Amino acid sequence: MLDVVRDEGLQHNAKKVGDYWLAGLADLQQKHEILGDIRGSGLFLGLDLVRNRETREPATVQATYIVNRLRERGILAGTDGPHHNVIKLRPPLIFTEADAIFSI
């Protein structure tokens, strides 16, 4: 298994595509107040949804709604955090920039 990760450059791919994906999500953050914070590394990302960026009030209902809509589009995601307002994105290591564009 680790041979495949090394031989197919999957760790490098995760870094490259993850950086690209983070940049695209940062653009979305500028357009949508509900995105309070975007954090993560490589292909393991978390989107903190808030009702108000100043008070950091969790947007739990909205996070659940978005996760369900993503699932309808074939994108598996989940919620996490004490208020279940953080959308977790963790695609497989073979995830590409084209996949990232589809999910933004």
BELBELZI-V738120 format. One record per helix or strand of 2 or more residues. SS is the DSSP state (A for helix, B for strand). FROM is the first residue (numbers start at 1). TO is the last residue. Records with the same first field share a line. If there is no record, write none. Layout:
BEGIN
SS=FROM-TO ; FROM-TO
END
This chain:
BEGIN
A=2-7 ; 10-31 ; 60-72 ; 97-103
B=35-41 ; 44-52 ; 57-58 ; 78-80 ; 86-90
END
